[in-house]
Amino acid sequence: MDNIDPHEDLNEVIRQHAEWLATQLHHQRESLFPPDAAKAMRKFTSGEAAALLGVNDSYLRKLHLDGKGPSPEMTPGNRRIYSVADIQELRELLEKTARKPGDYLPGRREGDHLQIIGVMNFKGGSGKTTSSAHLAQRLALKGYRVLAIDLDPQASLTALHGVQPEIDLEDGGTLYDAIRYEDPAPIASVIRKTYIPNLDLIPGNLELMEFEHETPRALSQGNAGLFFFRVKEALTQVDSDYDVVVIDCPPQLGFLTMSALSASTGVLVTIHPEMLDVMSMSQFLRMTADLMDVIAESGADMSHDWMRYLLTRYEPTDAPQNRIVAFLRTMYGDKVLNAPMLKSTAISDAGLTKQTLYEVERSAFTRSTYDRAIESLNAVNDEIADLIQKTWGRT
């Protein structure tokens, strides 16, 4: 057993451990993404590219042979591979000759309002960040212009996208800068391009907690105004730049979550189908309803285009989980997404290297494991994309 110094300063120990961990994480990032520690998206096979575009592989081959669109890279085995930039260029080319608008560029048209999706649950481990990251990336890969916002001070969504909060955000750069009460910055100043075309990021870090601390003080001094509109008002500055905003909310019902909820047009509640998680969700829903009543009494419109529950880390062979899933579907009906997000070692293993499953090569896993996981993710995210389309009056 380690010797314990009874006079050890706990603050100093915690600070020292935090610095050690930050340094090691920085070294790990540099080793994973040399030489400039920047992430890059992998290349896609012709089959994957065709699936993302919604065309046949043979059609992509014909375009290549006819000299139309970008020239894909050829592997030593004479197979075509496409970058995400290539796929976006093909989208724009195909849209010009599409049978109807939106076949290849599915985003907003005149009169469509910005979709703001709040992903929330106040219990850790519900798959909230995993769901947010894969949803944002899938929508971007399918041609939507997406802004991902990390509103969680733990900043896991930020780390997944190659930004290390304690190293890269020493001088701010989170949404807090745009929603603070004194001298807020333009939201455009905290938006970062990512390594995926169509996907921008507002990172998070512990600085976001300042909003939780400042709001009660501002309220007591009468300076907070309608504090719950601050996220919505900030987003109006870039409304025309995006089709969808995905907000990874904090795992608690604080002022940040309330402001995100007020801005959202769609709400996605993640549920791990275990009894303790369902019991926790009961409290979450009750507290959310009470808070929304308070906000509505202040004159806010708290109606949303849609609300859905997403089953996460689901194991189809687990009998107790199946009973809970049946219970939830009976109780909430079509408010529960048809597609669950399956528990998979492929998703968790990808996270070990700060990647989503969309960023990892299929060859890194057993094919059946990878295929099962990616089909599950695609089914979930495409079902949400269908909700977005229906909100815009399209099928």
C-alpha positions in Angstrom: 0.0 0.0 0.0 1.2 3.5 -0.8 2.4 5.6 2.1 -0.1 8.4 2.8 1.1 11.8 3.8 -1.4 13.2 6.2 -0.3 16.8 5.4 -0.6 16.4 1.6 -2.4 19.4 0.0 -5.3 17.9 -1.9 -5.6 20.9 -4.2 -2.0 20.6 -5.1 -2.3 16.8 -5.8 -5.4 17.2 -8.0 -3.7 20.1 -9.9 -0.5 18.1 -10.4 -2.4 15.0 -11.6 -4.5 17.1 -14.0 -1.3 18.6 -15.5 0.3 15.1 -15.8 -2.7 13.8 -17.6 -3.0 16.7 -19.9 0.7 16.3 -20.9 0.3 12.6 -21.6 -2.9 13.2 -23.6 -1.0 15.8 -25.7 1.8 13.3 -26.3 -0.7 10.7 -27.3 -2.4 13.0 -29.8 1.0 13.9 -31.4 1.8 10.2 -31.7 -1.6 9.4 -33.3 -1.7 12.3 -35.7 1.9 13.4 -36.6 3.5 15.6 -37.6 1.3 18.6 -36.7 -1.1 16.8 -34.3 -4.0 17.5 -36.7 -6.6 14.9 -37.5 -7.6 14.0 -41.1 -10.5 12.0 -42.3 -9.8 8.7 -43.9 -10.4 7.9 -47.6 -13.6 6.0 -48.6 -13.8 3.0 -51.0 -15.8 3.4 -54.1 -18.6 1.3 -52.6 -18.7 3.5 -49.4 -18.7 6.7 -51.6 -21.5 5.3 -53.7 -23.6 4.5 -50.7 -23.1 7.9 -49.2 -24.2 9.5 -52.5 -27.1 7.1 -53.0 -25.8 5.8 -56.4 -24.4 2.6 -57.8 -20.7 1.9 -57.7 -20.9 1.2 -61.5 -22.2 4.8 -62.0 -19.2 6.3 -60.1 -16.9 4.2 -62.3 -18.6 5.5 -65.4 -18.2 9.1 -64.2 -14.5 8.4 -63.6 -14.0 6.8 -67.1 -15.9 9.7 -68.7 -13.6 12.2 -67.0 -16.4 13.8 -65.0 -15.9 14.9 -61.4 -12.8 14.5 -59.3 -10.2 11.9 -60.1 -10.2 9.3 -57.3 -6.9 7.9 -55.9 -6.0 4.5 -57.2 -4.8 1.8 -54.8 -2.0 -0.6 -55.7 -4.8 -3.1 -56.3 -6.3 -0.7 -58.9 -9.3 0.2 -56.7 -10.7 3.7 -56.5 -10.8 5.5 -53.2 -12.4 8.9 -52.6 -11.6 11.7 -50.1 -14.5 13.4 -48.3 -13.7 16.5 -50.5 -14.1 14.3 -53.6 -17.5 13.0 -52.4 -18.7 16.6 -51.8 -17.6 17.6 -55.2 -19.5 14.7 -56.7 -22.6 15.7 -54.8 -22.5 19.2 -56.3 -21.9 17.7 -59.8 -24.8 15.2 -59.4 -27.2 17.8 -58.0 -26.9 19.8 -61.3 -28.5 16.9 -63.2 -30.8 15.5 -60.4 -34.4 14.7 -61.2 -35.5 16.8 -58.3 -33.8 19.4 -56.0 -32.3 17.9 -53.0 -31.5 14.4 -54.3 -27.8 14.9 -53.6 -27.7 18.1 -51.5 -30.4 17.5 -48.9 -30.1 20.7 -46.9 -32.3 23.7 -46.5 -34.2 25.5 -49.2 -35.9 28.8 -49.2 -38.4 28.9 -46.3 -36.8 26.0 -44.4 -35.8 26.9 -40.8 -32.6 25.9 -39.2 -32.8 22.6 -37.4 -31.2 22.7 -33.9 -31.0 19.3 -32.2 -30.4 19.2 -28.5 -29.0 15.8 -27.4 -29.5 15.4 -23.7 -29.8 13.3 -20.6 -28.5 14.2 -17.1 -27.1 10.7 -16.4 -23.5 10.0 -17.5 -22.9 6.9 -19.6 -26.1 7.2 -21.6 -24.2 7.5 -24.9 -25.0 11.2 -25.3 -21.6 12.3 -26.7 -21.2 9.2 -28.9 -24.7 9.8 -30.3 -23.9 13.5 -30.9 -20.6 12.9 -32.7 -21.9 10.2 -35.0 -25.0 12.1 -35.8 -23.1 15.3 -36.7 -20.6 13.4 -38.9 -23.1 11.3 -40.6 -25.2 14.3 -41.6 -22.1 16.1 -42.9 -21.1 13.1 -44.9 -24.6 13.0 -46.4 -24.3 16.6 -47.6 -25.9 18.7 -44.8 -24.1 21.8 -43.5 -23.6 21.0 -39.9 -22.4 22.9 -36.8 -21.6 20.7 -33.8 -21.6 22.5 -30.4 -19.9 21.0 -27.4 -21.8 22.5 -24.4 -20.5 19.9 -22.0 -17.7 21.2 -19.8 -16.2 17.7 -19.9 -15.6 18.4 -23.6 -15.6 14.8 -24.9 -17.1 15.8 -28.2 -14.3 18.4 -28.6 -11.6 15.8 -27.9 -13.2 13.4 -30.4 -12.6 16.0 -33.1 -9.0 16.5 -32.4 -9.1 19.5 -30.1 -7.5 19.1 -26.6 -9.4 21.6 -24.4 -6.7 22.1 -21.8 -4.0 22.7 -24.4 -5.8 24.3 -27.4 -8.4 26.5 -25.6 -6.3 28.3 -23.0 -7.6 31.7 -24.1 -11.3 30.8 -24.5 -12.9 29.8 -27.8 -16.0 28.0 -26.5 -19.7 29.0 -26.8 -19.3 30.8 -23.5 -17.5 33.6 -25.3 -20.7 34.3 -27.4 -23.3 33.9 -24.6 -21.5 35.6 -21.6 -23.3 38.6 -20.1 -20.4 41.1 -20.5 -19.0 41.9 -23.9 -20.1 38.7 -25.7 -18.1 37.8 -28.8 -19.6 37.1 -32.3 -20.3 33.4 -32.5 -18.4 33.2 -35.7 -15.2 33.9 -33.7 -15.5 30.6 -31.9 -16.4 28.3 -34.8 -13.7 26.0 -36.1 -13.5 24.1 -39.4 -13.0 20.4 -38.9 -11.3 17.8 -41.1 -14.7 16.9 -42.5 -16.2 19.2 -45.2 -19.6 20.5 -44.1 -18.8 20.0 -40.4 -17.8 22.9 -38.2 -17.3 22.8 -34.4 -17.6 25.0 -31.4 -15.5 23.3 -28.8 -16.1 23.1 -25.1 -14.0 23.2 -21.9 -14.4 24.0 -18.2 -14.9 27.6 -19.1 -18.5 26.8 -19.9 -19.1 26.5 -16.1 -18.7 30.3 -15.9 -22.2 30.6 -17.4 -23.6 28.4 -14.6 -21.9 30.6 -12.0 -22.6 34.0 -13.6 -26.3 33.5 -14.4 -27.5 33.5 -10.7 -25.5 36.6 -10.1 -26.8 38.3 -13.2 -30.4 37.3 -12.3 -30.0 38.8 -8.8 -28.7 42.0 -10.3 -31.5 42.1 -12.9 -28.9 42.0 -15.7 -29.6 38.5 -17.1 -32.7 39.3 -19.1 -34.2 36.2 -20.8 -31.0 34.2 -20.1 -32.5 31.1 -21.6 -32.5 32.8 -25.1 -28.8 33.4 -25.2 -27.9 30.3 -27.2 -30.7 30.9 -29.6 -29.8 34.5 -30.1 -26.1 33.7 -30.7 -27.1 31.1 -33.3 -29.2 33.6 -35.2 -25.9 35.3 -36.3 -25.0 32.2 -38.4 -28.5 30.9 -39.2 -28.0 31.0 -43.0 -24.6 29.2 -42.8 -26.0 25.8 -41.7 -28.8 23.3 -42.2 -28.4 21.5 -38.8 -26.9 22.3 -35.5 -26.2 19.4 -33.1 -25.7 20.4 -29.4 -24.1 18.0 -27.0 -25.7 19.2 -23.8 -24.2 18.9 -20.3 -25.3 15.9 -18.2 -27.3 18.1 -15.8 -30.3 20.4 -16.0 -28.4 23.7 -15.4 -28.6 27.1 -17.1 -26.6 25.8 -20.1 -29.0 23.0 -20.8 -32.1 25.2 -20.3 -30.7 27.7 -22.8 -29.9 24.9 -25.3 -33.4 23.4 -24.8 -35.0 26.8 -25.5 -32.9 27.1 -28.7 -33.7 23.5 -29.9 -36.2 22.7 -32.6 -35.7 18.9 -32.0 -34.8 17.1 -28.8 -33.1 13.8 -28.7 -33.0 12.0 -25.3 -30.6 9.1 -25.0 -31.6 6.2 -22.9 -29.5 3.2 -21.8 -32.1 0.5 -21.3 -31.2 -0.5 -17.8 -33.6 -0.1 -14.8 -31.4 2.5 -12.9 -31.1 4.6 -16.1 -34.8 4.5 -16.7 -35.5 5.5 -13.1 -33.1 8.4 -13.5 -34.8 9.4 -16.7 -38.1 9.7 -14.9 -36.6 12.3 -12.7 -34.9 14.0 -15.7 -38.3 14.3 -17.5 -40.1 15.6 -14.5 -37.5 18.3 -13.8 -37.3 19.2 -17.5 -41.1 19.7 -17.6 -41.1 21.9 -14.5 -38.2 24.0 -15.9 -40.0 24.4 -19.3 -43.1 25.6 -17.5 -41.0 28.3 -15.8 -39.5 29.4 -19.1 -42.9 29.3 -20.9 -44.3 31.6 -18.1 -41.7 34.1 -19.1 -43.2 34.3 -22.5 -41.0 31.9 -24.4 -42.4 29.5 -27.1 -41.4 26.1 -25.8 -42.9 24.1 -28.7 -40.5 21.8 -30.7 -40.7 20.2 -34.1 -40.1 16.8 -32.6 -38.8 14.9 -29.5 -37.5 11.3 -29.7 -35.9 8.8 -27.3 -32.8 7.0 -28.6 -32.0 3.6 -27.1 -28.2 3.4 -26.7 -25.7 0.6 -25.8 -28.5 -1.8 -26.6 -27.7 -5.6 -26.4 -30.4 -7.5 -28.3 -29.5 -10.8 -26.5 -30.0 -9.2 -23.0 -33.4 -10.4 -21.8 -33.8 -7.7 -19.1 -32.9 -5.0 -21.6 -35.5 -6.4 -24.0 -38.2 -6.2 -21.3 -37.3 -2.5 -20.7 -37.3 -1.7 -24.4 -40.7 -3.3 -24.8 -41.9 -1.3 -21.8 -40.6 2.0 -23.2 -42.1 1.3 -26.7 -45.4 0.4 -25.2 -45.4 3.6 -23.1 -44.0 6.1 -25.6 -44.9 4.5 -28.9 -43.4 6.3 -31.9 -41.5 8.7 -29.7 -38.9 6.0 -29.4 -36.8 5.8 -32.5 -37.2 2.5 -34.4 -33.5 2.0 -34.7 -31.5 1.5 -31.5 -27.8 2.2 -31.2 -26.2 -1.2 -30.5 -23.5 -1.8 -27.9 -20.4 -2.6 -29.9 -16.7 -3.1 -29.1 -16.0 -1.4 -32.5 -17.5 1.9 -31.3 -15.7 1.8 -27.9 -12.4 0.7 -29.5 -12.6 3.6 -32.0 -13.1 5.9 -29.0 -9.8 4.8 -27.5 -8.0 6.6 -30.4 -10.3 9.6 -30.2 -12.2 8.5 -33.3 -15.8 7.8 -34.3 -16.6 4.6 -36.2 -17.0 6.7 -39.4 -13.3 7.6 -39.1 -12.0 4.1 -38.7 -11.1 1.7 -41.5 -13.3 -1.4 -41.8 -10.1 -3.5 -41.8 -9.4 -2.4 -38.2 -12.1 -4.8 -36.9 -13.6 -8.1 -37.6 -15.9 -7.5 -40.6 -19.0 -8.7 -38.9 -18.4 -6.6 -35.8 -17.8 -3.5 -37.9 -20.7 -4.1 -40.3 -23.1 -4.7 -37.4 -22.1 -1.5 -35.6 -22.0 0.8 -38.7 -25.4 -0.4 -39.9 -26.8 0.4 -36.4 -25.3 3.9 -36.4 -26.5 4.6 -40.0 -30.0 3.4 -39.2 -30.3 5.7 -36.2 -28.8 8.8 -37.9 -30.7 8.3 -41.1 -34.0 8.0 -39.2 -33.2 11.4 -37.6 -32.4 12.8 -41.0 -35.8 11.7 -42.1 -37.3 13.6 -39.2 -35.5 16.7 -40.4 -36.8 16.3 -43.9 -40.3 15.8 -42.7 -40.0 19.0 -40.6 -39.1 20.8 -43.8 -42.2 19.3 -45.5 -40.3 16.7 -47.5 -40.2 12.9 -47.5 
